[in-house]
């Protein structure tokens, strides 16, 4: 798996690792951009998830779901 740099205005460099995806390359790029923007703008996981969700709904239509948080276990 290859990590991709996330384009952001933040001073903190970020790396994103996409493990499993069912999105086009454009969708993956949008996911990285929406996520970077959300992380720059918000601190609360709820706000981050809402920003990403709304970004996908505006661009691709339909209803999208997003979960943001830490320490997920499968």
N, CA, C and O atoms as a GROMACS GRO file, in nm:
protein
  296
    1UNK      N    1   0.083  -0.118   0.000
    1UNK     CA    2   0.000   0.000   0.000
    1UNK      C    3   0.088   0.124   0.000
    1UNK      O    4   0.189   0.130   0.070
    2UNK      N    5   0.049   0.218  -0.077
    2UNK     CA    6   0.128   0.340  -0.090
    2UNK      C    7   0.054   0.456  -0.025
    2UNK      O    8  -0.066   0.475  -0.049
    3UNK      N    9   0.124   0.532   0.056
    3UNK     CA   10   0.060   0.650   0.115
    3UNK      C   11   0.075   0.766   0.020
    3UNK      O   12   0.173   0.776  -0.054
    4UNK      N   13  -0.024   0.854   0.022
    4UNK     CA   14  -0.025   0.970  -0.067
    4UNK      C   15  -0.015   1.096   0.015
    4UNK      O   16  -0.077   1.106   0.121
    5UNK      N   17   0.062   1.194  -0.032
    5UNK     CA   18   0.065   1.321   0.040
    5UNK      C   19  -0.070   1.391   0.026
    5UNK      O   20  -0.133   1.386  -0.080
    6UNK      N   21  -0.112   1.456   0.132
    6UNK     CA   22  -0.239   1.529   0.131
    6UNK      C   23  -0.207   1.676   0.108
    6UNK      O   24  -0.128   1.735   0.181
    7UNK      N   25  -0.270   1.734   0.008
    7UNK     CA   26  -0.249   1.876  -0.022
    7UNK      C   27  -0.326   1.959   0.079
    7UNK      O   28  -0.447   1.943   0.093
    8UNK      N   29  -0.257   2.046   0.148
    8UNK     CA   30  -0.321   2.126   0.252
    8UNK      C   31  -0.242   2.254   0.274
    8UNK      O   32  -0.122   2.259   0.245
    9UNK      N   33  -0.308   2.355   0.326
    9UNK     CA   34  -0.240   2.480   0.361
    9UNK      C   35  -0.180   2.473   0.500
    9UNK      O   36  -0.108   2.564   0.542
   10UNK      N   37  -0.209   2.367   0.572
   10UNK     CA   38  -0.162   2.353   0.709
   10UNK      C   39  -0.010   2.343   0.714
   10UNK      O   40   0.053   2.297   0.619
   11UNK      N   41   0.046   2.388   0.824
   11UNK     CA   42   0.190   2.377   0.843
   11UNK      C   43   0.231   2.235   0.882
   11UNK      O   44   0.350   2.202   0.877
   12UNK      N   45   0.135   2.153   0.921
   12UNK     CA   46   0.164   2.016   0.960
   12UNK      C   47   0.154   1.925   0.839
   12UNK      O   48   0.046   1.911   0.782
   13UNK      N   49   0.264   1.861   0.799
   13UNK     CA   50   0.255   1.769   0.685
   13UNK      C   51   0.173   1.646   0.723
   13UNK      O   52   0.179   1.599   0.836
   14UNK      N   53   0.098   1.595   0.628
   14UNK     CA   54   0.013   1.479   0.654
   14UNK      C   55   0.036   1.375   0.545
   14UNK      O   56   0.067   1.409   0.431
   15UNK      N   57   0.021   1.252   0.581
   15UNK     CA   58   0.023   1.142   0.486
   15UNK      C   59  -0.108   1.066   0.501
   15UNK      O   60  -0.156   1.046   0.612
   16UNK      N   61  -0.165   1.025   0.390
   16UNK     CA   62  -0.288   0.947   0.392
   16UNK      C   63  -0.260   0.809   0.335
   16UNK      O   64  -0.188   0.795   0.236
   17UNK      N   65  -0.316   0.709   0.398
   17UNK     CA   66  -0.302   0.572   0.351
   17UNK      C   67  -0.441   0.520   0.318
   17UNK      O   68  -0.526   0.507   0.406
   18UNK      N   69  -0.463   0.490   0.192
   18UNK     CA   70  -0.591   0.436   0.147
   18UNK      C   71  -0.575   0.284   0.140
   18UNK      O   72  -0.501   0.233   0.056
   19UNK      N   73  -0.643   0.213   0.229
   19UNK     CA   74  -0.627   0.068   0.239
   19UNK      C   75  -0.722  -0.008   0.148
   19UNK      O   76  -0.682  -0.104   0.082
   20UNK      N   77  -0.846   0.033   0.144
   20UNK     CA   78  -0.947  -0.036   0.065
   20UNK      C   79  -1.041   0.071   0.012
   20UNK      O   80  -1.092   0.153   0.089
   21UNK      N   81  -1.066   0.070  -0.117
   21UNK     CA   82  -1.144   0.180  -0.174
   21UNK      C   83  -1.236   0.130  -0.284
   21UNK      O   84  -1.202   0.039  -0.361
   22UNK      N   85  -1.353   0.190  -0.291
   22UNK     CA   86  -1.448   0.164  -0.398
   22UNK      C   87  -1.489   0.298  -0.458
   22UNK      O   88  -1.608   0.328  -0.472
   23UNK      N   89  -1.388   0.378  -0.492
   23UNK     CA   90  -1.408   0.511  -0.550
   23UNK      C   91  -1.318   0.526  -0.672
   23UNK      O   92  -1.212   0.463  -0.681
   24UNK      N   93  -1.360   0.609  -0.764
   24UNK     CA   94  -1.275   0.642  -0.878
   24UNK      C   95  -1.153   0.720  -0.829
   24UNK      O   96  -1.148   0.763  -0.714
   25UNK      N   97  -1.055   0.736  -0.916
   25UNK     CA   98  -0.937   0.816  -0.881
   25UNK      C   99  -0.978   0.959  -0.843
   25UNK      O  100  -0.924   1.016  -0.749
   26UNK      N  101  -1.075   1.016  -0.917
   26UNK     CA  102  -1.123   1.151  -0.885
   26UNK      C  103  -1.189   1.153  -0.747
   26UNK      O  104  -1.169   1.247  -0.670
   27UNK      N  105  -1.266   1.050  -0.716
   27UNK     CA  106  -1.329   1.041  -0.585
   27UNK      C  107  -1.227   1.030  -0.473
   27UNK      O  108  -1.244   1.090  -0.367
   28UNK      N  109  -1.120   0.954  -0.497
   28UNK     CA  110  -1.014   0.941  -0.398
   28UNK      C  111  -0.944   1.075  -0.376
   28UNK      O  112  -0.915   1.112  -0.262
   29UNK      N  113  -0.918   1.146  -0.485
   29UNK     CA  114  -0.855   1.278  -0.474
   29UNK      C  115  -0.945   1.372  -0.395
   29UNK      O  116  -0.898   1.446  -0.309
   30UNK      N  117  -1.076   1.370  -0.426
   30UNK     CA  118  -1.170   1.454  -0.352
   30UNK      C  119  -1.173   1.416  -0.204
   30UNK      O  120  -1.179   1.504  -0.117
   31UNK      N  121  -1.169   1.287  -0.175
   31UNK     CA  122  -1.168   1.243  -0.035
   31UNK      C  123  -1.048   1.300   0.039
   31UNK      O  124  -1.061   1.346   0.152
   32UNK      N  125  -0.932   1.296  -0.024
   32UNK     CA  126  -0.811   1.351   0.039
   32UNK      C  127  -0.822   1.502   0.057
   32UNK      O  128  -0.784   1.555   0.162
   33UNK      N  129  -0.874   1.571  -0.043
   33UNK     CA  130  -0.886   1.716  -0.034
   33UNK      C  131  -0.989   1.758   0.071
   33UNK      O  132  -0.963   1.847   0.152
   34UNK      N  133  -1.107   1.694   0.069
   34UNK     CA  134  -1.210   1.726   0.168
   34UNK      C  135  -1.159   1.700   0.309
   34UNK      O  136  -1.185   1.777   0.402
   35UNK      N  137  -1.086   1.590   0.325
   35UNK     CA  138  -1.033   1.555   0.457
   35UNK      C  139  -0.929   1.656   0.503
   35UNK      O  140  -0.932   1.699   0.618
   36UNK      N  141  -0.838   1.694   0.415
   36UNK     CA  142  -0.735   1.792   0.451
   36UNK      C  143  -0.799   1.926   0.490
   36UNK      O  144  -0.759   1.988   0.588
   37UNK      N  145  -0.899   1.968   0.411
   37UNK     CA  146  -0.967   2.094   0.442
   37UNK      C  147  -1.038   2.085   0.577
   37UNK      O  148  -1.032   2.178   0.658
   38UNK      N  149  -1.105   1.972   0.601
   38UNK     CA  150  -1.178   1.955   0.727
   38UNK      C  151  -1.083   1.955   0.847
   38UNK      O  152  -1.113   2.016   0.949
   39UNK      N  153  -0.969   1.888   0.834
   39UNK     CA  154  -0.872   1.884   0.944
   39UNK      C  155  -0.812   2.022   0.971
   39UNK      O  156  -0.778   2.053   1.085
   40UNK      N  157  -0.799   2.103   0.867
   40UNK     CA  158  -0.748   2.239   0.885
   40UNK      C  159  -0.850   2.331   0.952
   40UNK      O  160  -0.814   2.423   1.024
   41UNK      N  161  -0.980   2.304   0.928
   41UNK     CA  162  -1.084   2.395   0.976
   41UNK      C  163  -1.144   2.358   1.111
   41UNK      O  164  -1.188   2.445   1.186
   42UNK      N  165  -1.146   2.229   1.142
   42UNK     CA  166  -1.222   2.183   1.258
   42UNK      C  167  -1.137   2.098   1.351
   42UNK      O  168  -1.035   2.041   1.311
   43UNK      N  169  -1.180   2.090   1.477
   43UNK     CA  170  -1.113   2.005   1.575
   43UNK      C  171  -1.200   1.886   1.616
   43UNK      O  172  -1.147   1.779   1.647
   44UNK      N  173  -1.330   1.905   1.617
   44UNK     CA  174  -1.420   1.799   1.662
   44UNK      C  175  -1.446   1.699   1.549
   44UNK      O  176  -1.469   1.738   1.434
   45UNK      N  177  -1.443   1.571   1.584
   45UNK     CA  178  -1.465   1.466   1.485
   45UNK      C  179  -1.599   1.480   1.414
   45UNK      O  180  -1.610   1.454   1.295
   46UNK      N  181  -1.702   1.522   1.488
   46UNK     CA  182  -1.835   1.541   1.429
   46UNK      C  183  -1.830   1.644   1.316
   46UNK      O  184  -1.885   1.621   1.209
   47UNK      N  185  -1.765   1.757   1.341
   47UNK     CA  186  -1.756   1.863   1.241
   47UNK      C  187  -1.673   1.819   1.121
   47UNK      O  188  -1.706   1.853   1.007
   48UNK      N  189  -1.567   1.744   1.146
   48UNK     CA  190  -1.483   1.693   1.037
   48UNK      C  191  -1.565   1.600   0.948
   48UNK      O  192  -1.563   1.613   0.825
   49UNK      N  193  -1.638   1.507   1.009
   49UNK     CA  194  -1.719   1.412   0.933
   49UNK      C  195  -1.829   1.484   0.854
   49UNK      O  196  -1.853   1.449   0.738
   50UNK      N  197  -1.895   1.581   0.914
   50UNK     CA  198  -2.000   1.657   0.845
   50UNK      C  199  -1.945   1.730   0.724
   50UNK      O  200  -2.010   1.733   0.619
   51UNK      N  201  -1.828   1.790   0.736
   51UNK     CA  202  -1.767   1.864   0.626
   51UNK      C  203  -1.738   1.770   0.508
   51UNK      O  204  -1.768   1.803   0.393
   52UNK      N  205  -1.680   1.655   0.537
   52UNK     CA  206  -1.647   1.558   0.432
   52UNK      C  207  -1.775   1.506   0.367
   52UNK      O  208  -1.784   1.500   0.244
   53UNK      N  209  -1.873   1.470   0.448
   53UNK     CA  210  -2.002   1.420   0.398
   53UNK      C  211  -2.068   1.522   0.305
   53UNK      O  212  -2.113   1.487   0.196
   54UNK      N  213  -2.073   1.646   0.348
   54UNK     CA  214  -2.137   1.751   0.267
   54UNK      C  215  -2.060   1.777   0.138
   54UNK      O  216  -2.120   1.807   0.035
   55UNK      N  217  -1.929   1.766   0.144
   55UNK     CA  218  -1.848   1.782   0.022
   55UNK      C  219  -1.885   1.679  -0.083
   55UNK      O  220  -1.900   1.713  -0.200
   56UNK      N  221  -1.898   1.554  -0.042
   56UNK     CA  222  -1.936   1.449  -0.136
   56UNK      C  223  -2.079   1.466  -0.184
   56UNK      O  224  -2.107   1.443  -0.302
   57UNK      N  225  -2.169   1.505  -0.097
   57UNK     CA  226  -2.308   1.523  -0.138
   57UNK      C  227  -2.322   1.638  -0.237
   57UNK      O  228  -2.400   1.628  -0.332
   58UNK      N  229  -2.248   1.746  -0.217
   58UNK     CA  230  -2.253   1.858  -0.311
   58UNK      C  231  -2.197   1.818  -0.448
   58UNK      O  232  -2.254   1.851  -0.551
   59UNK      N  233  -2.086   1.747  -0.447
   59UNK     CA  234  -2.019   1.716  -0.574
   59UNK      C  235  -2.081   1.598  -0.647
   59UNK      O  236  -2.093   1.600  -0.770
   60UNK      N  237  -2.121   1.494  -0.573
   60UNK     CA  238  -2.165   1.370  -0.637
   60UNK      C  239  -2.314   1.342  -0.619
   60UNK      O  240  -2.366   1.247  -0.680
   61UNK      N  241  -2.384   1.421  -0.538
   61UNK     CA  242  -2.526   1.398  -0.517
   61UNK      C  243  -2.552   1.278  -0.428
   61UNK      O  244  -2.459   1.208  -0.386
   62UNK      N  245  -2.677   1.254  -0.400
   62UNK     CA  246  -2.714   1.141  -0.316
   62UNK      C  247  -2.684   1.165  -0.169
   62UNK      O  248  -2.654   1.277  -0.127
   63UNK      N  249  -2.693   1.059  -0.093
   63UNK     CA  250  -2.667   1.065   0.051
   63UNK      C  251  -2.539   0.987   0.080
   63UNK      O  252  -2.526   0.871   0.043
   64UNK      N  253  -2.446   1.053   0.145
   64UNK     CA  254  -2.318   0.991   0.182
   64UNK      C  255  -2.309   0.984   0.333
   64UNK      O  256  -2.376   1.059   0.405
   65UNK      N  257  -2.226   0.894   0.380
   65UNK     CA  258  -2.201   0.879   0.524
   65UNK      C  259  -2.051   0.891   0.548
   65UNK      O  260  -1.970   0.848   0.466
   66UNK      N  261  -2.016   0.950   0.661
   66UNK     CA  262  -1.875   0.965   0.697
   66UNK      C  263  -1.862   0.952   0.848
   66UNK      O  264  -1.942   1.008   0.923
   67UNK      N  265  -1.762   0.878   0.890
   67UNK     CA  266  -1.732   0.863   1.032
   67UNK      C  267  -1.588   0.908   1.053
   67UNK      O  268  -1.498   0.864   0.982
   68UNK      N  269  -1.567   0.995   1.149
   68UNK     CA  270  -1.432   1.041   1.182
   68UNK      C  271  -1.407   1.012   1.329
   68UNK      O  272  -1.495   1.032   1.412
   69UNK      N  273  -1.288   0.967   1.360
   69UNK     CA  274  -1.257   0.938   1.499
   69UNK      C  275  -1.121   0.874   1.513
   69UNK      O  276  -1.039   0.875   1.421
   70UNK      N  277  -1.099   0.819   1.629
   70UNK     CA  278  -0.971   0.756   1.660
   70UNK      C  279  -0.995   0.620   1.721
   70UNK      O  280  -1.102   0.592   1.776
   71UNK      N  281  -0.896   0.536   1.710
   71UNK     CA  282  -0.894   0.404   1.776
   71UNK      C  283  -1.012   0.316   1.736
   71UNK      O  284  -1.081   0.261   1.822
   72UNK      N  285  -1.035   0.302   1.605
   72UNK     CA  286  -1.136   0.210   1.557
   72UNK      C  287  -1.078   0.069   1.559
   72UNK      O  288  -0.962   0.048   1.525
   73UNK      N  289  -1.159  -0.027   1.600
   73UNK     CA  290  -1.114  -0.165   1.607
   73UNK      C  291  -1.209  -0.252   1.525
   73UNK      O  292  -1.330  -0.235   1.531
   74UNK      N  293  -1.152  -0.343   1.450
   74UNK     CA  294  -1.235  -0.434   1.370
   74UNK      C  295  -1.229  -0.573   1.427
   74UNK      O  296  -1.292  -0.664   1.374
   0.00000   0.00000   0.00000
